[in-house]
Amino acid sequence: MDISTFYCSKPTRSEKTIEDLMVSCLVEVNFLKDKEIQNILSLFHVQTFKKGTLLLNEGEIPRATYHNFGGCIRQFHLKNGEEKTTAFYTENQSVDAITGFSSNTPAPYYLECTEDTTVAILHRKGRSELFKCFPQFESLYRVDIEQKFHNYQQRFTHFMTSTPEERYLNLLDTRPDLLYRVPQYQLASYLGIKPESLSRIRKRIASK
Amino acid sequence: MDISTFYCSKPTRSEKTIEDLMVSCLVEVNFLKDKEIQNILSLFHVQTFKKGTLLLNEGEIPRATYHNFGGCIRQFHLKNGEEKTTAFYTENQSVDAITGFSSNTPAPYYLECTEDTTVAILHRKGRSELFKCFPQFESLYRVDIEQKFHNYQQRFTHFMTSTPEERYLNLLDTRPDLLYRVPQYQLASYLGIKPESLSRIRKRIASK
């Protein structure tokens, strides 16, 4: 089973629907029995948070991982009072803000729901239990985290080797939904530029 | 066992010394018997490459992972004929250029030894065998890759949220050896700036 099949293909806000979906995915895992599926599900918690909720504050030790089933989570840092947005996690994406979670140390960032957001939550203890009782999941998780790392490296490489305009065009190509879901100042920060530079880039492209 | 204990604390060019070191680390793993240690060692290959050797060309599928025991490996991309350096791996660092290796697809980058470099090589097949025969290693690897991902995220975050001068000062603080081991144009590229900007930053800091 590819871990991504865990996740729904369309955004939804119904917590019950999400739980049903998780069951149907687990049923496909051929090494699991019915009771085990229920045990695994009990480790996850599906919850909807209102827009504006901070899932994590800077300085807190992250105690859970999140998978986003519908909505948008923003990761940002505060530097000299200025917000620096480093990631957006939308439908079918896991929050891969691993810093702090893996090392059990205070996080240097915030996680904020920028829309009403429904997530499946897996706490640190639940994850350890999952790996202990079902070592196969650790193997699946290993493959999953390699894929995330791979995606992250591609993103960093693109960021390092591109001009701001190229970064914007890449965003248009890969995550066009962010353009209407996210305020311009957050988007500019995510692209590593000032809001006025983003405006200039958009005008330049629109006039072509 | 922390996987990092696998690695020598001082750079060395002696392949025999490195193999002895790997044995001494494996002896500490309490679930391994003597014969198993020999089996594991047989999966690794220690080799020294001359300065200038390309361990990987753009477009090749990466078939191995490397741990650097002495020397320097540079990762770079070619964009419009220009080299864009994205990483340096020096003593006691694993090459975490996972793109291509995890997905079994052509790599979009090069790996070049910028000094004579001694590495332990683990091929894809050897890694699968290691995980299959010793599932505990997959668990160690999972923790290791989480740590690498964590470090990588910190590096990207710093890159995104810092000025070029702050990036340079951070390099002075965290990897001062690179300043005398690496040509200025490669270092500038790694910092995301032009060589002339790096010269200006260095002069400004020297004059303070």
Chai-1 contact restraints between the chains, C-beta under 6 A:
chainA,res_idxA,chainB,res_idxB,connection_type,confidence,min_distance_angstrom,max_distance_angstrom,comment,restraint_id
A,H77,B,T161,contact,1.0,0.0,6.0,A-B,restraint_1
A,K79,B,T161,contact,1.0,0.0,6.0,A-B,restraint_2
A,K84,B,T161,contact,1.0,0.0,6.0,A-B,restraint_3
A,T86,B,T157,contact,1.0,0.0,6.0,A-B,restraint_4
A,T86,B,M160,contact,1.0,0.0,6.0,A-B,restraint_5
A,I98,B,E146,contact,1.0,0.0,6.0,A-B,restraint_6
A,I98,B,F149,contact,1.0,0.0,6.0,A-B,restraint_7
A,I98,B,H150,contact,1.0,0.0,6.0,A-B,restraint_8
A,T99,B,H150,contact,1.0,0.0,6.0,A-B,restraint_9
A,T99,B,Q153,contact,1.0,0.0,6.0,A-B,restraint_10
A,T99,B,Q154,contact,1.0,0.0,6.0,A-B,restraint_11
A,S102,B,E146,contact,1.0,0.0,6.0,A-B,restraint_12
A,S102,B,H150,contact,1.0,0.0,6.0,A-B,restraint_13
A,P135,B,P135,contact,1.0,0.0,6.0,A-B,restraint_14
A,E138,B,S139,contact,1.0,0.0,6.0,A-B,restraint_15
A,E138,B,R142,contact,1.0,0.0,6.0,A-B,restraint_16
A,S139,B,E138,contact,1.0,0.0,6.0,A-B,restraint_17
A,R142,B,E138,contact,1.0,0.0,6.0,A-B,restraint_18
A,R142,B,R142,contact,1.0,0.0,6.0,A-B,restraint_19
A,I145,B,I145,contact,1.0,0.0,6.0,A-B,restraint_20
A,E146,B,I98,contact,1.0,0.0,6.0,A-B,restraint_21
A,E146,B,S102,contact,1.0,0.0,6.0,A-B,restraint_22
A,F149,B,I98,contact,1.0,0.0,6.0,A-B,restraint_23
A,F149,B,F149,contact,1.0,0.0,6.0,A-B,restraint_24
A,H150,B,I98,contact,1.0,0.0,6.0,A-B,restraint_25
A,H150,B,T99,contact,1.0,0.0,6.0,A-B,restraint_26
A,H150,B,S102,contact,1.0,0.0,6.0,A-B,restraint_27
A,Q153,B,T99,contact,1.0,0.0,6.0,A-B,restraint_28
A,Q154,B,T99,contact,1.0,0.0,6.0,A-B,restraint_29
A,F156,B,F156,contact,1.0,0.0,6.0,A-B,restraint_30
A,T157,B,T86,contact,1.0,0.0,6.0,A-B,restraint_31
A,M160,B,T86,contact,1.0,0.0,6.0,A-B,restraint_32
A,M160,B,G192,contact,1.0,0.0,6.0,A-B,restraint_33
A,T161,B,H77,contact,1.0,0.0,6.0,A-B,restraint_34
A,T161,B,K79,contact,1.0,0.0,6.0,A-B,restraint_35
A,T161,B,K84,contact,1.0,0.0,6.0,A-B,restraint_36
A,G192,B,M160,contact,1.0,0.0,6.0,A-B,restraint_37
